[in-house]
Amino acid sequence: MTRVKRGVTTRKHHNNILNLSKGFIGRRKNNFKIAKQAVIKSLLYSYFDRKLKKRNFRSFWISYLNSFLKIYNFKYNFFINCLNIFSFKLNRKSLFFLSLDFYNFIKFFSILFFYYHYI
C-alpha cells in the first residue's frame, strides 16, 4: 500500500482557518494555533449574538410601542390585551412598523378601544 502524506490537505485546512481569521490583531491572524482558537471563539460569539439580536429587537419594539402609546394615554398591556380579545394576529414587529404611520395607527386603536368598552 502506498504512503499518503497529508501536506496538501493540511495546508488547505490551515489556509481555510487563516482566511477566516483575516482582520484579527496580532498573532491571531497569522499563527495557526492561535488563529484556530480565535476563529472558534468568534464563530461561537456570532452564533450566540444572532440569538441575542432577536431578543434585543423584540424588547426595543415593545419599549417603543409603550412610549408611543403613553403619549396618547394608553397602556401597552391594555393595548396587547385588546388585540388578543379581538384576536388580531399581529406580532410586535408589525405593530412597530404600523406605529411609524401613527395617524392611522391611533385611529385604528381608538376604534378598538371604543368597542372594547361596549362588549
C-alpha positions, 0 to 999 in steps of 0.5 A: 500500500502506498504512503499518503502524506497529508501536506496538501490537505493540511495546508488547505485546512490551515489556509481555510482557518487563516482566511477566516481569521483575516482582520484579527490583531496580532498573532491571531491572524497569522499563527495557526494555533492561535488563529484556530482558537480565535476563529472558534471563539468568534464563530461561537460569539456570532452564533450566540449574538444572532440569538441575542439580536432577536431578543434585543429587537423584540424588547426595543419594539415593545419599549417603543410601542409603550412610549408611543402609546403613553403619549396618547394615554394608553397602556401597552398591556391594555393595548396587547390585551385588546388585540388578543380579545379581538384576536388580531394576529399581529406580532410586535414587529408589525405593530412597530412598523404600523406605529411609524404611520401613527395617524392611522395607527391611533385611529385604528386603536381608538376604534378598538378601544371604543368597542372594547368598552361596549362588549 
